[in-house]
């Protein structure tokens, strides 16, 4: 599913989140069970989350508005569910909605 990005609105919060994910990867877990996920509980969830955060940041910087950000993220991740999380997160990231 699309990550909930609305609660982490600053560049620093994304940097901190990525640092936490890196620490988790360094532990070399055999199983990772992320919150609100669809799939199998595996360590690949950590790398996926980090990649998604980085992609969201890149696309947020390029997008003129939330609609463009949503379209870009759907293009990058066409099979992810829960578009409502993406839609709200994009509006918050582009300053179109307060959270």
N, CA, C and O atoms as a GROMACS GRO file, in nm:
protein
  396
    1UNK      N    1   0.084  -0.119   0.000
    1UNK     CA    2   0.000   0.000   0.000
    1UNK      C    3   0.088   0.125   0.000
    1UNK      O    4   0.206   0.119   0.036
    2UNK      N    5   0.030   0.237  -0.041
    2UNK     CA    6   0.105   0.362  -0.039
    2UNK      C    7   0.135   0.401   0.105
    2UNK      O    8   0.052   0.386   0.194
    3UNK      N    9   0.256   0.450   0.126
    3UNK     CA   10   0.295   0.493   0.260
    3UNK      C   11   0.218   0.617   0.301
    3UNK      O   12   0.183   0.701   0.218
    4UNK      N   13   0.193   0.626   0.430
    4UNK     CA   14   0.128   0.744   0.487
    4UNK      C   15   0.238   0.846   0.515
    4UNK      O   16   0.315   0.831   0.610
    5UNK      N   17   0.246   0.948   0.432
    5UNK     CA   18   0.352   1.049   0.442
    5UNK      C   19   0.307   1.177   0.511
    5UNK      O   20   0.389   1.263   0.541
    6UNK      N   21   0.178   1.191   0.538
    6UNK     CA   22   0.124   1.315   0.593
    6UNK      C   23   0.179   1.348   0.731
    6UNK      O   24   0.188   1.465   0.768
    7UNK      N   25   0.215   1.247   0.809
    7UNK     CA   26   0.267   1.272   0.943
    7UNK      C   27   0.414   1.310   0.944
    7UNK      O   28   0.466   1.353   1.047
    8UNK      N   29   0.482   1.293   0.834
    8UNK     CA   30   0.625   1.326   0.825
    8UNK      C   31   0.641   1.431   0.715
    8UNK      O   32   0.672   1.397   0.600
    9UNK      N   33   0.621   1.556   0.751
    9UNK     CA   34   0.612   1.661   0.651
    9UNK      C   35   0.743   1.732   0.622
    9UNK      O   36   0.755   1.799   0.520
   10UNK      N   37   0.841   1.719   0.708
   10UNK     CA   38   0.966   1.792   0.688
   10UNK      C   39   1.074   1.703   0.627
   10UNK      O   40   1.070   1.581   0.636
   11UNK      N   41   1.170   1.769   0.564
   11UNK     CA   42   1.284   1.695   0.510
   11UNK      C   43   1.358   1.623   0.622
   11UNK      O   44   1.407   1.512   0.603
   12UNK      N   45   1.366   1.686   0.739
   12UNK     CA   46   1.435   1.624   0.852
   12UNK      C   47   1.362   1.498   0.899
   12UNK      O   48   1.426   1.400   0.935
   13UNK      N   49   1.230   1.502   0.899
   13UNK     CA   50   1.157   1.382   0.942
   13UNK      C   51   1.179   1.266   0.845
   13UNK      O   52   1.185   1.151   0.887
   14UNK      N   53   1.192   1.297   0.717
   14UNK     CA   54   1.222   1.191   0.619
   14UNK      C   55   1.364   1.140   0.638
   14UNK      O   56   1.390   1.020   0.629
   15UNK      N   57   1.456   1.231   0.665
   15UNK     CA   58   1.596   1.192   0.690
   15UNK      C   59   1.604   1.101   0.813
   15UNK      O   60   1.674   1.000   0.813
   16UNK      N   61   1.532   1.138   0.918
   16UNK     CA   62   1.530   1.057   1.040
   16UNK      C   63   1.469   0.920   1.015
   16UNK      O   64   1.518   0.819   1.066
   17UNK      N   65   1.362   0.916   0.939
   17UNK     CA   66   1.295   0.790   0.906
   17UNK      C   67   1.390   0.700   0.827
   17UNK      O   68   1.400   0.580   0.855
   18UNK      N   69   1.459   0.758   0.730
   18UNK     CA   70   1.555   0.680   0.651
   18UNK      C   71   1.669   0.628   0.738
   18UNK      O   72   1.716   0.516   0.718
   19UNK      N   73   1.714   0.709   0.834
   19UNK     CA   74   1.821   0.665   0.924
   19UNK      C   75   1.773   0.547   1.010
   19UNK      O   76   1.849   0.453   1.034
   20UNK      N   77   1.650   0.553   1.056
   20UNK     CA   78   1.594   0.443   1.134
   20UNK      C   79   1.586   0.315   1.050
   20UNK      O   80   1.619   0.207   1.097
   21UNK      N   81   1.542   0.330   0.926
   21UNK     CA   82   1.536   0.214   0.837
   21UNK      C   83   1.675   0.155   0.813
   21UNK      O   84   1.692   0.033   0.806
   22UNK      N   85   1.774   0.241   0.801
   22UNK     CA   86   1.911   0.193   0.783
   22UNK      C   87   1.958   0.114   0.905
   22UNK      O   88   2.023   0.010   0.892
   23UNK      N   89   1.923   0.163   1.025
   23UNK     CA   90   1.960   0.090   1.147
   23UNK      C   91   1.890  -0.046   1.150
   23UNK      O   92   1.950  -0.146   1.192
   24UNK      N   93   1.767  -0.050   1.108
   24UNK     CA   94   1.695  -0.179   1.103
   24UNK      C   95   1.765  -0.274   1.006
   24UNK      O   96   1.785  -0.391   1.038
   25UNK      N   97   1.801  -0.224   0.888
   25UNK     CA   98   1.871  -0.309   0.790
   25UNK      C   99   2.002  -0.362   0.846
   25UNK      O  100   2.038  -0.477   0.819
   26UNK      N  101   2.073  -0.281   0.924
   26UNK     CA  102   2.201  -0.322   0.981
   26UNK      C  103   2.185  -0.437   1.081
   26UNK      O  104   2.279  -0.512   1.106
   27UNK      N  105   2.067  -0.449   1.137
   27UNK     CA  106   2.040  -0.559   1.230
   27UNK      C  107   2.021  -0.692   1.157
   27UNK      O  108   2.022  -0.798   1.219
   28UNK      N  109   2.004  -0.686   1.025
   28UNK     CA  110   1.984  -0.804   0.941
   28UNK      C  111   1.869  -0.892   0.991
   28UNK      O  112   1.888  -1.010   1.019
   29UNK      N  113   1.750  -0.833   1.003
   29UNK     CA  114   1.637  -0.912   1.052
   29UNK      C  115   1.596  -1.019   0.951
   29UNK      O  116   1.612  -1.002   0.830
   30UNK      N  117   1.543  -1.127   1.003
   30UNK     CA  118   1.491  -1.233   0.916
   30UNK      C  119   1.346  -1.206   0.878
   30UNK      O  120   1.300  -1.244   0.771
   31UNK      N  121   1.276  -1.141   0.968
   31UNK     CA  122   1.135  -1.108   0.945
   31UNK      C  123   1.112  -0.963   0.982
   31UNK      O  124   1.160  -0.915   1.085
   32UNK      N  125   1.038  -0.893   0.898
   32UNK     CA  126   0.997  -0.755   0.927
   32UNK      C  127   0.848  -0.747   0.901
   32UNK      O  128   0.801  -0.783   0.794
   33UNK      N  129   0.775  -0.700   1.000
   33UNK     CA  130   0.630  -0.687   0.985
   33UNK      C  131   0.595  -0.539   0.997
   33UNK      O  132   0.580  -0.488   1.108
   34UNK      N  133   0.582  -0.472   0.883
   34UNK     CA  134   0.547  -0.330   0.888
   34UNK      C  135   0.399  -0.311   0.921
   34UNK      O  136   0.317  -0.400   0.900
   35UNK      N  137   0.368  -0.195   0.973
   35UNK     CA  138   0.228  -0.164   1.000
   35UNK      C  139   0.153  -0.138   0.870
   35UNK      O  140   0.210  -0.081   0.777
   36UNK      N  141   0.029  -0.178   0.864
   36UNK     CA  142  -0.058  -0.151   0.749
   36UNK      C  143   0.005  -0.195   0.618
   36UNK      O  144   0.029  -0.112   0.530
   37UNK      N  145   0.031  -0.319   0.604
   37UNK     CA  146   0.092  -0.368   0.480
   37UNK      C  147   0.010  -0.482   0.423
   37UNK      O  148  -0.069  -0.547   0.491
   38UNK      N  149   0.032  -0.503   0.296
   38UNK     CA  150  -0.027  -0.617   0.227
   38UNK      C  151   0.090  -0.695   0.168
   38UNK      O  152   0.166  -0.640   0.089
   39UNK      N  153   0.104  -0.818   0.204
   39UNK     CA  154   0.214  -0.896   0.150
   39UNK      C  155   0.272  -0.988   0.255
   39UNK      O  156   0.210  -1.018   0.356
   40UNK      N  157   0.393  -1.030   0.228
   40UNK     CA  158   0.461  -1.121   0.320
   40UNK      C  159   0.555  -1.042   0.410
   40UNK      O  160   0.615  -0.944   0.366
   41UNK      N  161   0.567  -1.083   0.536
   41UNK     CA  162   0.654  -1.012   0.630
   41UNK      C  163   0.801  -1.046   0.604
   41UNK      O  164   0.852  -1.146   0.655
   42UNK      N  165   0.868  -0.963   0.527
   42UNK     CA  166   1.007  -0.993   0.494
   42UNK      C  167   1.094  -0.868   0.508
   42UNK      O  168   1.043  -0.756   0.511
   43UNK      N  169   1.225  -0.887   0.517
   43UNK     CA  170   1.316  -0.774   0.527
   43UNK      C  171   1.310  -0.678   0.407
   43UNK      O  172   1.352  -0.563   0.418
   44UNK      N  173   1.259  -0.724   0.294
   44UNK     CA  174   1.249  -0.637   0.177
   44UNK      C  175   1.156  -0.518   0.204
   44UNK      O  176   1.164  -0.417   0.134
   45UNK      N  177   1.070  -0.529   0.304
   45UNK     CA  178   0.981  -0.419   0.339
   45UNK      C  179   1.060  -0.295   0.381
   45UNK      O  180   1.016  -0.183   0.357
   46UNK      N  181   1.174  -0.315   0.443
   46UNK     CA  182   1.257  -0.202   0.487
   46UNK      C  183   1.312  -0.128   0.366
   46UNK      O  184   1.303  -0.005   0.360
   47UNK      N  185   1.368  -0.200   0.272
   47UNK     CA  186   1.422  -0.137   0.151
   47UNK      C  187   1.310  -0.072   0.070
   47UNK      O  188   1.329   0.037   0.016
   48UNK      N  189   1.195  -0.138   0.061
   48UNK     CA  190   1.083  -0.080  -0.012
   48UNK      C  191   1.042   0.053   0.049
   48UNK      O  192   1.020   0.151  -0.022
   49UNK      N  193   1.032   0.057   0.182
   49UNK     CA  194   0.992   0.180   0.250
   49UNK      C  195   1.092   0.292   0.224
   49UNK      O  196   1.053   0.405   0.196
   50UNK      N  197   1.220   0.261   0.233
   50UNK     CA  198   1.323   0.362   0.206
   50UNK      C  199   1.314   0.412   0.063
   50UNK      O  200   1.323   0.532   0.038
   51UNK      N  201   1.297   0.322  -0.030
   51UNK     CA  202   1.285   0.361  -0.172
   51UNK      C  203   1.163   0.449  -0.194
   51UNK      O  204   1.169   0.546  -0.270
   52UNK      N  205   1.053   0.416  -0.130
   52UNK     CA  206   0.930   0.493  -0.146
   52UNK      C  207   0.949   0.635  -0.093
   52UNK      O  208   0.910   0.732  -0.158
   53UNK      N  209   1.008   0.648   0.025
   53UNK     CA  210   1.032   0.781   0.083
   53UNK      C  211   1.117   0.865  -0.011
   53UNK      O  212   1.085   0.981  -0.037
   54UNK      N  213   1.224   0.807  -0.062
   54UNK     CA  214   1.312   0.880  -0.155
   54UNK      C  215   1.237   0.919  -0.282
   54UNK      O  216   1.252   1.031  -0.331
   55UNK      N  217   1.157   0.828  -0.336
   55UNK     CA  218   1.080   0.858  -0.457
   55UNK      C  219   0.978   0.968  -0.430
   55UNK      O  220   0.959   1.057  -0.512
   56UNK      N  221   0.913   0.963  -0.315
   56UNK     CA  222   0.814   1.065  -0.279
   56UNK      C  223   0.881   1.202  -0.272
   56UNK      O  224   0.826   1.301  -0.319
   57UNK      N  225   1.000   1.208  -0.213
   57UNK     CA  226   1.072   1.334  -0.204
   57UNK      C  227   1.110   1.388  -0.342
   57UNK      O  228   1.093   1.506  -0.370
   58UNK      N  229   1.159   1.301  -0.428
   58UNK     CA  230   1.197   1.342  -0.565
   58UNK      C  231   1.075   1.393  -0.640
   58UNK      O  232   1.079   1.499  -0.702
   59UNK      N  233   0.967   1.318  -0.634
   59UNK     CA  234   0.847   1.356  -0.708
   59UNK      C  235   0.779   1.479  -0.649
   59UNK      O  236   0.720   1.558  -0.722
   60UNK      N  237   0.786   1.496  -0.517
   60UNK     CA  238   0.730   1.616  -0.454
   60UNK      C  239   0.802   1.740  -0.503
   60UNK      O  240   0.739   1.842  -0.532
   61UNK      N  241   0.933   1.732  -0.514
   61UNK     CA  242   1.012   1.847  -0.560
   61UNK      C  243   0.980   1.882  -0.706
   61UNK      O  244   0.984   1.999  -0.743
   62UNK      N  245   0.948   1.783  -0.786
   62UNK     CA  246   0.920   1.806  -0.928
   62UNK      C  247   0.775   1.846  -0.956
   62UNK      O  248   0.748   1.917  -1.052
   63UNK      N  249   0.683   1.802  -0.873
   63UNK     CA  250   0.540   1.820  -0.900
   63UNK      C  251   0.494   1.963  -0.873
   63UNK      O  252   0.534   2.024  -0.774
   64UNK      N  253   0.411   2.015  -0.964
   64UNK     CA  254   0.359   2.151  -0.945
   64UNK      C  255   0.245   2.154  -0.845
   64UNK      O  256   0.219   2.258  -0.784
   65UNK      N  257   0.177   2.041  -0.827
   65UNK     CA  258   0.066   2.034  -0.733
   65UNK      C  259   0.042   1.889  -0.692
   65UNK      O  260   0.110   1.797  -0.738
   66UNK      N  261  -0.056   1.870  -0.603
   66UNK     CA  262  -0.085   1.736  -0.552
   66UNK      C  263  -0.126   1.640  -0.663
   66UNK      O  264  -0.087   1.523  -0.662
   67UNK      N  265  -0.203   1.688  -0.759
   67UNK     CA  266  -0.247   1.600  -0.868
   67UNK      C  267  -0.127   1.546  -0.946
   67UNK      O  268  -0.125   1.428  -0.983
   68UNK      N  269  -0.029   1.631  -0.972
   68UNK     CA  270   0.091   1.587  -1.044
   68UNK      C  271   0.172   1.488  -0.960
   68UNK      O  272   0.226   1.391  -1.012
   69UNK      N  273   0.179   1.513  -0.830
   69UNK     CA  274   0.251   1.423  -0.740
   69UNK      C  275   0.181   1.286  -0.735
   69UNK      O  276   0.247   1.183  -0.740
   70UNK      N  277   0.051   1.287  -0.725
   70UNK     CA  278  -0.025   1.162  -0.724
   70UNK      C  279  -0.001   1.083  -0.852
   70UNK      O  280   0.023   0.963  -0.849
   71UNK      N  281  -0.009   1.152  -0.965
   71UNK     CA  282   0.013   1.085  -1.094
   71UNK      C  283   0.153   1.025  -1.102
   71UNK      O  284   0.170   0.914  -1.151
   72UNK      N  285   0.252   1.099  -1.056
   72UNK     CA  286   0.390   1.051  -1.061
   72UNK      C  287   0.411   0.928  -0.972
   72UNK      O  288   0.478   0.833  -1.012
   73UNK      N  289   0.353   0.930  -0.853
   73UNK     CA  290   0.369   0.817  -0.763
   73UNK      C  291   0.291   0.695  -0.812
   73UNK      O  292   0.336   0.582  -0.795
   74UNK      N  293   0.175   0.717  -0.872
   74UNK     CA  294   0.100   0.604  -0.931
   74UNK      C  295   0.178   0.543  -1.047
   74UNK      O  296   0.175   0.422  -1.068
   75UNK      N  297   0.247   0.627  -1.121
   75UNK     CA  298   0.328   0.576  -1.232
   75UNK      C  299   0.444   0.492  -1.178
   75UNK      O  300   0.476   0.387  -1.233
   76UNK      N  301   0.507   0.539  -1.071
   76UNK     CA  302   0.619   0.464  -1.011
   76UNK      C  303   0.572   0.335  -0.944
   76UNK      O  304   0.640   0.233  -0.949
   77UNK      N  305   0.455   0.340  -0.882
   77UNK     CA  306   0.404   0.227  -0.803
   77UNK      C  307   0.262   0.194  -0.847
   77UNK      O  308   0.167   0.216  -0.771
   78UNK      N  309   0.244   0.143  -0.968
   78UNK     CA  310   0.110   0.122  -1.022
   78UNK      C  311   0.028   0.013  -0.952
   78UNK      O  312  -0.095   0.010  -0.966
   79UNK      N  313   0.091  -0.075  -0.879
   79UNK     CA  314   0.017  -0.186  -0.818
   79UNK      C  315  -0.017  -0.164  -0.670
   79UNK      O  316  -0.080  -0.249  -0.608
   80UNK      N  317   0.024  -0.052  -0.614
   80UNK     CA  318  -0.002  -0.030  -0.472
   80UNK      C  319  -0.149   0.005  -0.447
   80UNK      O  320  -0.213   0.074  -0.526
   81UNK      N  321  -0.199  -0.044  -0.335
   81UNK     CA  322  -0.337  -0.018  -0.294
   81UNK      C  323  -0.343   0.107  -0.206
   81UNK      O  324  -0.241   0.169  -0.177
   82UNK      N  325  -0.461   0.141  -0.165
   82UNK     CA  326  -0.491   0.252  -0.074
   82UNK      C  327  -0.447   0.387  -0.129
   82UNK      O  328  -0.360   0.454  -0.073
   83UNK      N  329  -0.508   0.423  -0.239
   83UNK     CA  330  -0.476   0.552  -0.300
   83UNK      C  331  -0.517   0.669  -0.212
   83UNK      O  332  -0.466   0.780  -0.231
   84UNK      N  333  -0.607   0.648  -0.118
   84UNK     CA  334  -0.648   0.758  -0.030
   84UNK      C  335  -0.531   0.807   0.054
   84UNK      O  336  -0.521   0.927   0.082
   85UNK      N  337  -0.442   0.717   0.095
   85UNK     CA  338  -0.322   0.759   0.169
   85UNK      C  339  -0.233   0.846   0.082
   85UNK      O  340  -0.181   0.947   0.127
   86UNK      N  341  -0.216   0.805  -0.042
   86UNK     CA  342  -0.136   0.883  -0.136
   86UNK      C  343  -0.199   1.019  -0.160
   86UNK      O  344  -0.130   1.121  -0.159
   87UNK      N  345  -0.329   1.022  -0.182
   87UNK     CA  346  -0.397   1.148  -0.212
   87UNK      C  347  -0.384   1.247  -0.098
   87UNK      O  348  -0.352   1.364  -0.122
   88UNK      N  349  -0.409   1.204   0.024
   88UNK     CA  350  -0.397   1.294   0.138
   88UNK      C  351  -0.253   1.336   0.159
   88UNK      O  352  -0.225   1.454   0.183
   89UNK      N  353  -0.161   1.242   0.151
   89UNK     CA  354  -0.019   1.274   0.170
   89UNK      C  355   0.029   1.375   0.066
   89UNK      O  356   0.105   1.465   0.099
   90UNK      N  357  -0.015   1.359  -0.057
   90UNK     CA  358   0.026   1.452  -0.164
   90UNK      C  359  -0.029   1.592  -0.138
   90UNK      O  360   0.042   1.690  -0.158
   91UNK      N  361  -0.153   1.601  -0.095
   91UNK     CA  362  -0.212   1.732  -0.066
   91UNK      C  363  -0.137   1.802   0.047
   91UNK      O  364  -0.113   1.922   0.041
   92UNK      N  365  -0.102   1.727   0.149
   92UNK     CA  366  -0.027   1.784   0.261
   92UNK      C  367   0.113   1.825   0.214
   92UNK      O  368   0.159   1.935   0.246
   93UNK      N  369   0.179   1.739   0.140
   93UNK     CA  370   0.316   1.767   0.094
   93UNK      C  371   0.322   1.890   0.004
   93UNK      O  372   0.420   1.965   0.008
   94UNK      N  373   0.219   1.913  -0.074
   94UNK     CA  374   0.217   2.027  -0.166
   94UNK      C  375   0.150   2.150  -0.105
   94UNK      O  376   0.127   2.248  -0.175
   95UNK      N  377   0.117   2.144   0.023
   95UNK     CA  378   0.059   2.260   0.092
   95UNK      C  379  -0.086   2.289   0.057
   95UNK      O  380  -0.134   2.399   0.081
   96UNK      N  381  -0.154   2.191   0.002
   96UNK     CA  382  -0.294   2.210  -0.036
   96UNK      C  383  -0.389   2.171   0.076
   96UNK      O  384  -0.510   2.192   0.066
   97UNK      N  385  -0.334   2.113   0.182
   97UNK     CA  386  -0.415   2.069   0.295
   97UNK      C  387  -0.329   2.074   0.420
   97UNK      O  388  -0.211   2.039   0.416
   98UNK      N  389  -0.387   2.117   0.530
   98UNK     CA  390  -0.317   2.116   0.659
   98UNK      C  391  -0.339   1.981   0.725
   98UNK      O  392  -0.446   1.920   0.714
   99UNK      N  393  -0.236   1.935   0.796
   99UNK     CA  394  -0.247   1.810   0.870
   99UNK      C  395  -0.177   1.823   1.001
   99UNK      O  396  -0.174   1.729   1.079
   0.00000   0.00000   0.00000
